[in-house]
Amino acid sequence: MESLDTRTSPAPEPAARRPAGAIPGPSSLTWRYAGDWRGVFTSRSTLLLQVAHPVVGAGVADHSAFVEDRWGRLMRTLESANDFLGYRGEERGRTEAARLREIHKDIKGVDAEGRRYHALNPEAYLWVHATLYHGMVHTQRVFGRALEPAEEKRLFQEWRDLALALGITERHLPEDPAAFRDYFGDMVENRLENNSTVELLIELDRKPLPPPPKWPLPKAAWTGIALPPSRVLRRTGIATLPPVLRERFGLPWTTADQVRFDVFARSVRAAGAATPERLLYSPIAARAARRARRAPGG
């Protein structure tokens, strides 16, 4: 079986010598959990969490072309994530992290409520990064195997290091997983809102993406293929939202819905346990792991 964690991590350097920020590498838990294909089941809720922040929602509404170019926006987002997560090497990861911070400098304006916003607002910039860590942990808790405390602590430290590489100031970062949970809960309860971007994404999610560019068959053929998985992802997206946000966003969720979702989640966990490890990861994550093993010392 192939593994994304195939070698023993070197002993950490003393704290005084530790670099300010680090891009994940082959021995990281980030490579393992960010590349897990089961993350697709929490992807819709992660996106809603992000845009429910008033600054993020306003920035997307005013500066993103995702409605006009949904496939292009999706592919660019995936490419960016694969870069800054280190799957294409540390140098490319640092270059992408710097690029992301640079392009966010010009994302600013006034939202529909008359509030000024800037994409590099420390709270908003951190929040988007926070949803990455939450998504990895939550995916494993619901669809895989919940992380042991030592694993969660290690993954959290990797998340903090990546935050520094992305230009997030250390004083804004939670200290440990327990502090993160308090921070996350407070943001959900007191900061996130049902804004126009949230409403738009929920409406768009009621039907499949349009056919991809250069789709060779009639549109009806694409709809027939895409509709069933789209319905599944919409339901898993609603299921994996915090309950208070389901209510805030006006997304009905009944006891019967929860029972059906619990059955689905158990089936995904069972399938994952029976799946060879090399098949649990996205193609780029699996390729990165293979390259790392072939490299000298891998």
C-alpha positions as CSV (number, residue, x, y, z in Angstrom):
1,M,0.0,0.0,0.0
2,E,1.1,3.5,-0.7
3,S,1.1,6.0,2.2
4,L,1.5,9.8,2.3
5,D,3.4,9.4,5.6
6,T,6.1,7.0,4.5
7,R,9.2,8.1,6.5
8,T,10.0,9.1,10.0
9,S,9.9,12.8,10.5
10,P,13.3,14.3,11.5
11,A,13.6,15.6,15.0
12,P,12.3,19.2,15.3
13,E,14.8,21.9,15.6
14,P,15.0,23.9,18.9
15,A,12.3,26.5,19.0
16,A,14.7,29.4,18.7
17,R,15.9,28.0,15.3
18,R,12.5,27.2,13.9
19,P,11.8,29.0,10.7
20,A,8.9,31.5,10.6
21,G,6.4,29.5,8.6
22,A,6.7,26.2,6.7
23,I,5.1,24.7,3.6
24,P,3.9,21.1,4.3
25,G,6.0,18.3,3.0
26,P,5.9,14.5,2.4
27,S,6.0,13.5,6.1
28,S,3.3,15.9,7.1
29,L,-0.2,15.0,8.2
30,T,-1.4,17.9,6.1
31,W,-0.5,16.0,2.9
32,R,-2.4,13.0,4.2
33,Y,-5.6,14.7,5.2
34,A,-5.8,17.6,2.7
35,G,-5.4,15.1,-0.1
36,D,-8.1,12.6,1.3
37,W,-10.8,12.4,-1.4
38,R,-13.5,12.2,1.4
39,G,-12.9,15.9,1.9
40,V,-15.3,16.4,-1.1
41,F,-18.2,15.6,1.3
42,T,-17.4,18.6,3.5
43,S,-16.3,20.9,0.7
44,R,-19.7,22.6,0.3
45,S,-19.9,23.4,4.0
46,T,-16.4,24.7,4.1
47,L,-17.1,27.1,1.3
48,L,-20.3,28.3,3.1
49,L,-18.3,28.8,6.3
50,Q,-15.8,31.0,4.4
51,V,-18.2,33.3,2.7
52,A,-20.4,33.6,5.8
53,H,-17.7,35.9,7.2
54,P,-18.9,39.4,6.2
55,V,-15.6,40.5,4.8
56,V,-15.1,37.3,2.7
57,G,-18.7,37.3,1.5
58,A,-18.4,40.9,0.4
59,G,-15.0,40.4,-1.3
60,V,-16.4,37.4,-3.3
61,A,-19.5,39.3,-4.3
62,D,-17.6,42.3,-5.6
63,H,-14.3,40.8,-6.9
64,S,-14.9,37.2,-8.0
65,A,-16.1,36.0,-11.4
66,F,-17.1,32.6,-10.0
67,V,-20.7,32.9,-11.4
68,E,-19.6,33.6,-14.9
69,D,-16.7,31.2,-14.9
70,R,-17.5,28.5,-12.4
71,W,-15.2,25.8,-13.8
72,G,-12.3,28.2,-14.3
73,R,-12.7,29.5,-10.7
74,L,-12.9,25.9,-9.3
75,M,-9.8,24.8,-11.2
76,R,-7.8,27.9,-10.2
77,T,-8.7,27.4,-6.6
78,L,-7.6,23.7,-6.7
79,E,-4.4,24.6,-8.5
80,S,-3.6,27.3,-5.9
81,A,-4.3,24.9,-3.0
82,N,-2.1,22.2,-4.5
83,D,0.7,24.7,-4.7
84,F,0.6,26.3,-1.3
85,L,0.0,22.9,0.4
86,G,3.4,21.8,-1.0
87,Y,2.4,19.0,-3.4
88,R,4.6,20.6,-6.1
89,G,7.5,21.4,-3.8
90,E,8.4,23.9,-1.1
91,E,9.7,26.6,-3.5
92,R,6.5,26.6,-5.5
93,G,4.5,26.6,-2.3
94,R,6.2,29.7,-0.9
95,T,5.8,31.4,-4.2
96,E,2.0,30.7,-4.2
97,A,1.7,31.8,-0.6
98,A,3.3,35.1,-1.4
99,R,1.1,35.5,-4.5
100,L,-2.0,35.0,-2.5
101,R,-1.1,37.7,0.0
102,E,-0.2,40.1,-2.8
103,I,-3.5,39.7,-4.8
104,H,-5.5,40.1,-1.6
105,K,-4.1,43.6,-1.1
106,D,-6.4,45.0,-3.8
107,I,-9.6,43.3,-2.7
108,K,-11.4,46.0,-0.8
109,G,-14.6,48.1,-0.9
110,V,-17.9,48.8,0.8
111,D,-20.4,46.0,1.3
112,A,-24.2,46.2,0.9
113,E,-24.6,47.2,4.6
114,G,-22.2,50.2,4.1
115,R,-19.3,48.4,5.9
116,R,-15.9,48.9,4.6
117,Y,-13.9,45.7,4.0
118,H,-10.4,44.6,3.0
119,A,-9.4,41.0,2.2
120,L,-6.3,41.3,4.4
121,N,-8.4,42.1,7.4
122,P,-6.6,39.9,9.9
123,E,-9.8,38.3,11.2
124,A,-11.1,37.4,7.7
125,Y,-7.7,36.3,6.3
126,L,-7.3,34.0,9.3
127,W,-10.8,32.7,9.1
128,V,-10.4,31.3,5.5
129,H,-7.3,29.5,6.7
130,A,-9.1,28.3,9.8
131,T,-11.7,26.5,7.6
132,L,-8.8,24.4,6.1
133,Y,-7.9,23.0,9.5
134,H,-11.5,22.5,10.5
135,G,-12.3,20.8,7.2
136,M,-9.5,18.3,7.6
137,V,-10.3,17.4,11.2
138,H,-14.1,17.3,10.6
139,T,-13.8,15.1,7.5
140,Q,-11.9,12.5,9.4
141,R,-14.3,12.7,12.4
142,V,-17.4,12.2,10.3
143,F,-16.2,10.1,7.3
144,G,-12.9,8.5,8.4
145,R,-11.2,7.9,11.7
146,A,-11.2,10.7,14.3
147,L,-7.7,12.0,15.0
148,E,-5.9,11.0,18.2
149,P,-5.0,13.9,20.4
150,A,-1.3,13.6,19.4
151,E,-2.2,13.6,15.7
152,E,-4.5,16.6,16.1
153,K,-1.8,18.5,17.9
154,R,0.7,17.7,15.2
155,L,-1.7,18.7,12.4
156,F,-2.5,21.9,14.2
157,Q,1.2,22.8,14.4
158,E,1.5,22.3,10.7
159,W,-1.5,24.5,10.2
160,R,0.1,27.2,12.3
161,D,3.3,27.0,10.3
162,L,1.4,27.2,7.0
163,A,-0.5,30.2,8.4
164,L,2.8,32.0,9.0
165,A,4.0,31.2,5.5
166,L,0.8,32.7,4.2
167,G,1.6,35.9,6.1
168,I,-0.8,35.5,9.1
169,T,0.7,37.1,12.2
170,E,1.4,34.7,15.0
171,R,-0.4,36.8,17.6
172,H,-3.7,36.2,15.8
173,L,-3.3,32.4,15.8
174,P,-4.9,30.1,18.5
175,E,-2.3,28.4,20.6
176,D,-3.5,24.9,20.5
177,P,-6.4,22.7,19.3
178,A,-8.5,23.5,22.4
179,A,-8.1,27.2,21.8
180,F,-8.9,26.7,18.1
181,R,-12.2,25.0,19.0
182,D,-13.1,27.9,21.3
183,Y,-12.2,30.4,18.6
184,F,-14.1,28.5,15.9
185,G,-17.2,28.2,18.1
186,D,-17.2,31.9,18.9
187,M,-16.8,32.8,15.2
188,V,-19.8,30.5,14.2
189,E,-22.0,31.8,17.0
190,N,-21.2,35.5,16.9
191,R,-19.5,36.5,13.6
192,L,-20.8,34.5,10.7
193,E,-23.9,35.8,8.9
194,N,-26.4,34.9,6.2
195,N,-25.3,37.3,3.5
196,S,-26.0,37.6,-0.2
197,T,-23.1,35.4,-1.2
198,V,-24.2,32.7,1.1
199,E,-27.7,32.9,-0.4
200,L,-26.3,32.8,-3.9
201,L,-24.2,29.7,-3.2
202,I,-27.1,27.9,-1.7
203,E,-29.2,28.7,-4.7
204,L,-26.5,27.6,-7.2
205,D,-26.1,24.4,-5.2
206,R,-29.6,23.3,-6.0
207,K,-28.5,22.2,-9.5
208,P,-25.3,20.8,-11.0
209,L,-22.5,22.8,-12.3
210,P,-22.9,23.7,-16.0
211,P,-21.1,21.3,-18.4
212,P,-17.3,21.8,-18.4
213,P,-15.6,23.6,-21.2
214,K,-15.5,21.6,-24.5
215,W,-18.1,19.1,-23.2
216,P,-18.8,17.0,-26.3
217,L,-22.3,15.7,-25.6
218,P,-25.7,17.4,-25.2
219,K,-26.3,19.3,-22.0
220,A,-29.0,16.8,-21.0
221,A,-26.3,14.1,-20.9
222,W,-24.2,16.1,-18.6
223,T,-27.2,16.8,-16.3
224,G,-28.0,13.1,-16.1
225,I,-24.5,12.3,-15.1
226,A,-23.9,15.2,-12.7
227,L,-27.3,15.4,-10.9
228,P,-27.0,12.4,-8.6
229,P,-23.5,13.3,-7.1
230,S,-24.6,17.0,-7.0
231,R,-27.5,16.0,-4.8
232,V,-25.3,13.9,-2.5
233,L,-22.8,16.8,-2.1
234,R,-25.5,19.3,-1.4
235,R,-26.9,17.0,1.4
236,T,-23.5,16.3,2.9
237,G,-22.7,20.0,2.8
238,I,-25.8,20.8,4.8
239,A,-25.2,17.9,7.1
240,T,-21.7,19.0,8.0
241,L,-22.6,22.6,8.8
242,P,-22.8,23.6,12.4
243,P,-26.5,23.2,13.3
244,V,-26.8,26.9,14.3
245,L,-25.7,27.9,10.8
246,R,-28.2,25.5,9.2
247,E,-30.9,27.5,11.1
248,R,-29.3,30.8,10.3
249,F,-29.1,30.1,6.6
250,G,-32.7,28.7,6.4
251,L,-31.6,25.2,5.5
252,P,-34.2,22.7,6.8
253,W,-32.8,19.6,8.5
254,T,-35.0,17.0,10.0
255,T,-34.4,14.0,12.3
256,A,-35.1,11.8,9.2
257,D,-32.4,13.7,7.3
258,Q,-29.9,13.1,10.1
259,V,-30.7,9.4,10.2
260,R,-30.2,9.0,6.4
261,F,-27.0,11.0,6.7
262,D,-25.7,8.8,9.5
263,V,-26.2,5.7,7.4
264,F,-24.4,7.4,4.5
265,A,-21.5,8.4,6.7
266,R,-21.1,4.9,8.1
267,S,-21.0,3.5,4.6
268,V,-18.3,6.0,3.6
269,R,-16.3,5.0,6.7
270,A,-16.7,1.3,5.9
271,A,-15.7,1.9,2.2
272,G,-12.7,3.9,3.3
273,A,-11.5,1.2,5.7
274,A,-11.7,-1.3,2.9
275,T,-10.0,0.9,0.3
276,P,-6.3,0.5,-0.4
277,E,-4.5,3.6,1.0
278,R,-3.2,4.7,-2.3
279,L,-6.8,5.1,-3.6
280,L,-7.8,7.4,-0.7
281,Y,-6.0,10.4,-2.0
282,S,-6.4,12.9,-4.8
283,P,-4.3,12.2,-7.9
284,I,-1.8,15.1,-7.2
285,A,-1.4,14.0,-3.5
286,A,-0.7,10.4,-4.6
287,R,1.8,11.5,-7.2
288,A,3.5,13.8,-4.8
289,A,3.9,10.9,-2.4
290,R,5.3,8.7,-5.1
291,R,7.9,11.3,-6.1
292,A,8.9,11.7,-2.5
293,R,9.6,8.0,-2.1
294,R,11.6,7.9,-5.3
295,A,13.8,10.9,-4.2
296,P,17.1,10.3,-2.5
297,G,16.5,9.5,1.1
298,G,12.8,9.0,0.5
